[in-house]
């Protein structure tokens, strides 16, 4: 099945972005930047309500 022109254009754009990102990374390290600075801040937050429900569900039932 042949790819559409839109898919090829998207792939080309993503390839260009990856290339530019690599150049930015190289410049960052050449300027003395650290890997920690490059990675940035961890942006994933825990859904506390969901985790509390999960813990509640999985604890052992008390025999009464």
Secondary structure, DSSP 8 states (H G I E B T S, - for coil): ----HHHHHHHHHHHHHHHHHHHHHHHHHHTT--HHHHH--------HHHHHHHHHHHS-----
